[in-house]
Every structure is written in structure tokens, then in C-alpha cells.
Amino acid sequence: MHLVLVLPDRPDGFRLHIFATLALELPVMLLGALALGRRAQWPAAFVACALMVLTALRIADIAALEVFGRRFDPVVDMNLVSAAMRLVAGGFGIAAAVALTVAIVVALLLFGWLVYHAIGRWARAGAALSRSARIGAGSLALAFAVLPVAETATALNDWDGWDPPGSSRASRLAIKEVLSFRRSRAALTEFKAAAAHDPWQDRTGALAQLHGRDVVIIFIESYGRAAFDNPGYEARHRATLTAGMAKLERAGLDMRSGWLASPVQGGQSWLAHATIASGLEIEDQRRYGALLSSPRLTLYDIAARAGYDTLAVAPAIVLPWPEGPQFGFGHILEAADLGYAGPPFNWVTMPDQYTLAAFERLAPRGKPLMTEIALISSHAPWTPVAELVPWDMVADGRIFADMAGAGPTPREVWSNRETIRRHYGLSLDYAIQTVLDWAALPRMQQPLVIVLGDHQAAATISQNGGMDVPMHLIGPPETITLFDNWGWTKGLEPDADLPTWPMNRFRDRFLDATSVPEGQL
């Protein structure tokens, strides 16, 4: 019980002195069990369940901080549990995912039973005491209860002058969860008000300055600022950008690049997609749900009003996605719709080159088209890594079969962090190389291509760069000049000192740049 009560809730919190700290709740629980005697059965069950839940939350906090750079929110993040199990199944097999789930559940239940049994032993010892001894134990329990209450209040309110001989980390965590829930409810109320007010609800002239040019928004999975700032990735990445920029220039295309701050890190790409589409900060599943139930227009709704067809290309979608049309997509190409006949690359259903080739083949024609493409080759487990093939040989994707069976297994890659980082860098390089090569292909009319990262990789992979992701604008010079007043860097390498825009600002700034100003129609 002592070890559980002092268990850290951060990846960097595992220090030896932490476990030597007195858990201030422990004497309260044990003395209380002595005082209650045989009546401690139900309190013991409550304590066991509470500690089991708090332990699960601490483990979830550690995992979420390691991957997403933030704490786990049980109200909005429960969907991440099933997503994590699908990722394990895709990389290591269904048997591994089932075994991991069973192991976690059994471990938590066993832990809860041990706590209940331990308190019961103390309660049975208390039953053998005299009435006066139990009263004395109860009095001491109440006296000791002052310590965790005071220590928790001091820690939560940053008070000075109180330093009890121990810690009440478990109590603090429980109170923080309650306070976090209250703050989240208040923030959600504010968000709903913002979602109900849309400056583009009644605006006209949207996208008029594009003169019917197609727009393709391409999200590259886990493409963050670390690709520029981390020495382990920087050299390869800059070489890829330099080669890609030369191809784009030979194709007569111009480029601008800047920085956006994603609302997420390490995962939950759909929240970044929703942020770009809505012009609102969608940082958790609660806001995502609130957006879907609001009258807020997405970028794709506005494009449809302006006469565009709208399309989502989503090779990661293998389950029903009923909210897709609510984002304004008139057409949706999910994994099963793309016609891929090759084997998957573990969790990754198909390589990015096939996704882009299938988009060219399957996209609706006849009207201007605004498309969102969510590429996934740079998604974990980052093995095997695909290679570019000639575009006219992609066909139905069977050409990728040998690549899908090559390279180390996920178990081998994930055996140490350096191997993980190396394969992440290789996968990211493939994704970027593929996008730039595709953007430079000859066409009757070149689209405006917007390439951006959805979020940084997990903190242990990216190691630096914060929440920033790059965005590249690629298109004919006459179209790219629309964005000259943004002050972004010419080319594909954004200046390190450029101000970072919140990702939710993109929708309105993009519409302002490409639309006819109010009153000039």
C-alpha cells in the first residue's frame, strides 16, 4: 500500500527518495482499520477500488505524458485505450493485444484484491483489541488525517510554511482529477459559445481568388519541428527538402513555409485535422464532439458553398466513420475504397505513394476539388519502411509486396529507443520524399498543395521542438503570391525565428487570403 500511495505520476518521477517518502494517508488507513474492526469490510472495499482506479490513472498519466506530452483525461481519452490496443494488434498481432489487455486487467484486479486483503488483516487484528484501544486508534487516525489534508491543500494552493514529514500524492491526484473535470466542463461551455459564432457563416466570395484551382491539404503523420531541430533527423530531412525543392522549381512551382502549433502531440491526429477544418482549438475528444454538434462551418463546408467538390482520402479509416460527412466531405475514400491489393505494412494499411496514386485515379472530376489526405506511412510502428517506385508502376499496389515483408519486425525495432528513433526518421523521410515527388508531377493544371504535419512524434522520439509543426504551401507562382503578406519563408525550410501560429488560425487566414474581401463582390 505504501508503494502504491507514493507511486509517481510522471515518467521522470521514479527516483529512489520518492519511495522512501512517508505516505501520509497510510497511517490513517491502517489505524482506521484497527478502529473499525469487523466493520471495516465496506470501507476496505472502497479503499481497494479507489487505489486501484488511482493506480490505473497514474499509469495512464505516465503513458500519456510519454506519448502525448500531456496527462490522461479519463473523461475524453477513453477512446485512446482501444486505439492503443488496435496499434498493438497492427504491429505485434492480435494475440499480443489480447494478452496485454488481459495482463493489465488481471494485474489491476489482483492489486485491488491484495489491498482489500491487507486492510482486512488489520481489521481482524483490530477486532481482537479492547474497545478503548480501538477508540484510541480511531482518535489517532483522525489526528493523522489532518496531515494529508493540510499537505494536499498546501501543494494545490502553493502555500508556504507547511512542510509535513511525508507526502499525500494519492490524495492530490484524486483532487486534481475532480478539479480537472470541473475546469474541463467550464472550458467546454466557452468552446461551445465560440463554435456557435462563425465569422464565415454569412460571408460570400470564399476562395474566389483561386479561380477554381484545386486545393489539396496533405497531413504527414508525426511531422514536427524536431525534423529540423533534432540532430538525429536534421541532416537527412534537409537533404530531402533540398532535392524536393529542386524538383518543384523545375516543375515551375513556388513554395512558402511556416510554423503552426498543433493542439496535440504524439497521436490523436483527428484533433489536428478538426482544428484545421474548423478554425477552433480542438485539443480533446470533448471539444471534438461539441464541434460536431455545433453549427460551425468547416473549411470544406465553405468550399462546397463556393462550388467545390470536397473529398477526404483516409487510408487509416478501417472502421465506420459516421462523422465524416459532418465535416463537409461530399466524398470519402476510406482504406477499403482505395483498391489496394498489396499487404499492409503492419498497422499502416498501405504506403503513402499508393494513397496519392489512388487519389489521382479515383478523385471526382468536373468541378474544382478541395481534398484532405491523411498519410500514414510515418505512423508507428515505423517498420517496414517503403521505398519510392516509378509512379506509372504503382498500379494496384502489389509492387509493394516485397517491401511489406522486408526489414525488422516491430518487436525488433521497439527493443530500444535509438532503433525506434532511427526507423521513425526513415519513415518520415519516405513520407516527405513521396509527397514532394508527387507534387512535382506534370499536370494540365497544378493544384495548390498544402503540406503540414498533424503533430510532433511522441516526446521520447521528437525530443525537442515542442508542439510546432511545419506547413508548406506549394503551387504556381500566381497562386502562392496570394500568401505573400503572411511573411513566411520562401522555399521548404521555414526560418527558425518565424512566429508560430496556433493551428486554429489557419482556416480564417487561408480564407482571407484566397477570397474576395467583403463589399468588393
C-alpha positions, 0 to 999 in steps of 0.5 A: 500500500505504501508503494502504491500511495507514493507511486509517481505520476510522471515518467521522470518521477521514479527516483529512489527518495520518492519511495522512501517518502512517508505516505501520509494517508497510510497511517490513517488507513491502517489505524482506521482499520484497527478502529473499525474492526469487523466493520471495516469490510465496506470501507476496505472495499472502497479503499481497494477500488479507489487505489486501484482506479488511482493506480490505473490513472497514474499509469495512464498519466505516465503513458500519456505524458510519454506519448502525448506530452500531456496527462490522461483525461479519463473523461475524453481519452477513453477512446485512446485505450482501444486505439492503443490496443488496435496499434498493438494488434497492427504491429505485434498481432492480435494475440499480443493485444489480447494478452496485454489487455488481459495482463493489465486487467488481471494485474489491476484486479489482483492489486485491488484484491491484495489491498482489500486483503491487507486492510482486512488483516488489520481489521481482524487484528483490530477486532481482537483489541479492547474497545478503548484501544480501538477508540484510541486508534480511531482518535489517532487516525483522525489526528493523522488525517489532518496531515494529508489534508493540510499537505494536499491543500498546501501543494494545490494552493502553493502555500508556504510554511507547511512542510509535513514529514511525508507526502499525500500524492494519492490524495492530490491526484484524486483532487486534481482529477475532480478539479480537472473535470470541473475546469474541463466542463467550464472550458467546454461551455466557452468552446461551445459559445465560440463554435456557435459564432462563425465569422464565415457563416454569412460571408460570400466570395470564399476562395474566389481568388483561386479561380477554381484551382484545386486545393489539396491539404496533405497531413504527414503523420508525426511531422514536427519541428524536431525534423529540423531541430533534432540532430538525429533527423536534421541532416537527412530531412534537409537533404530531402527538402533540398532535392524536393525543392529542386524538383518543384522549381523545375516543375515551375512551382513556388513554395512558402513555409511556416510554423503552426502549433498543433493542439496535440502531440504524439497521436490523436491526429483527428484533433489536428485535422478538426482544428484545421477544418474548423478554425477552433482549438480542438485539443480533446475528444470533448471539444471534438464532439461539441464541434460536431454538434455545433453549427460551425462551418468547416473549411470544406463546408465553405468550399462546397458553398463556393462550388467545390467538390470536397473529398477526404482520402483516409487510408487509416479509416478501417472502421465506420466513420459516421462523422465524416460527412459532418465535416463537409466531405461530399466524398470519402475514400476510406482504406477499403475504397482505395483498391489496394491489393498489396499487404499492409505494412503492419498497422499502416494499411498501405504506403503513402505513394499508393494513397496519392496514386489512388487519389489521382485515379479515383478523385471526382472530376468536373468541378474544382476539388478541395481534398484532405489526405491523411498519410500514414506511412510515418505512423508507428510502428515505423517498420517496414519502411517503403521505398519510392517506385516509378509512379506509372508502376504503382498500379494496384499496389502489389509492387509493394509486396516485397517491401511489406515483408522486408526489414525488422519486425516491430518487436525488433525495432521497439527493443530500444529507443535509438532503433525506434528513433532511427526507423521513425526518421526513415519513415518520415523521410519516405513520407516527405520524399513521396509527397514532394515527388508527387507534387512535382508531377506534370499536370494540365493544371497544378493544384495548390498543395498544402503540406503540414504535419498533424503533430510532433512524434511522441516526446521520447522520439521528437525530443525537442521542438515542442508542439510546432509543426511545419506547413508548406504551401506549394503551387504556381507562382500566381497562386502562392503570391496570394500568401505573400503578406503572411511573411513566411519563408520562401522555399521548404525550410521555414526560418527558425525565428518565424512566429508560430501560429496556433493551428486554429488560425489557419482556416480564417487566414487561408480564407482571407487570403484566397477570397474576395474581401467583403463589399468588393463582390 
